[in-house]
């Protein structure tokens, strides 16, 4: 869980640099290809977790149901 702690510390530091309150809820999502990202909604830049290796991405994947995906916006209902 050291990887999770490191990523969250980095994101907390980014909040500090942007002048935001330290308390935040981060969003984790899996896209259609299976790639995981972690985003601070107040900053908006996602951290693409696969860039840190499959085992590190898996550390975050355990927090999502296996069928969770982020759906791209579309005009269709």
C-alpha positions in Angstrom: 0.0 0.0 0.0 3.0 2.3 -0.2 2.2 3.1 -3.8 -1.3 4.2 -2.8 0.0 6.3 0.0 2.6 7.9 -2.3 0.0 8.8 -5.0 -2.4 10.3 -2.5 0.5 12.3 -0.9 1.3 13.6 -4.4 -2.3 14.5 -5.1 -2.6 16.3 -1.7 0.5 18.3 -2.5 -1.0 19.3 -5.9 -4.0 20.5 -4.0 -1.8 22.6 -1.7 0.1 24.1 -4.7 -3.3 25.1 -6.3 -4.4 26.7 -3.0 -7.2 24.2 -2.4 -8.3 22.8 1.0 -6.5 19.6 1.9 -9.6 17.4 2.3 -10.7 16.0 -1.0 -12.6 13.1 -2.5 -10.7 11.6 -5.4 -12.4 9.7 -8.3 -11.1 6.4 -9.5 -12.4 5.1 -12.8 -11.7 2.3 -15.3 -12.2 3.2 -19.0 -13.5 0.9 -21.7 -10.0 -0.5 -22.3 -9.6 -1.3 -18.7 -7.1 1.5 -17.9 -7.4 3.0 -14.5 -7.2 6.7 -13.6 -7.4 8.6 -10.4 -8.6 12.2 -10.6 -9.0 15.1 -8.2 -12.2 16.7 -9.5 -11.1 20.1 -8.3 -7.9 20.0 -10.3 -9.1 17.8 -13.2 -5.9 16.2 -14.3 -6.1 12.4 -14.1 -3.2 10.2 -12.9 -3.0 7.3 -15.3 -2.2 4.4 -13.0 -1.0 1.9 -15.6 2.0 4.1 -16.2 3.3 2.9 -12.8 3.0 -0.8 -13.7 0.3 -3.4 -13.6 0.8 -4.3 -9.9 0.6 -0.7 -8.8 -2.5 -0.1 -10.8 -4.0 -3.3 -9.2 -3.4 -1.7 -5.8 -6.1 0.8 -6.8 -8.2 -1.6 -8.9 -9.3 -3.5 -5.7 -11.4 -0.5 -4.7 -13.6 -0.8 -7.8 -16.1 -3.5 -8.7 -14.7 -5.4 -11.7 -17.5 -4.1 -14.0 -17.0 -0.4 -13.2 -16.2 1.7 -16.3 -16.2 5.4 -17.0 -18.7 6.0 -19.9 -17.8 8.7 -22.4 -20.3 11.5 -22.7 -22.6 11.1 -25.7 -25.7 12.8 -27.0 -27.8 9.6 -26.8 -29.8 8.9 -23.7 
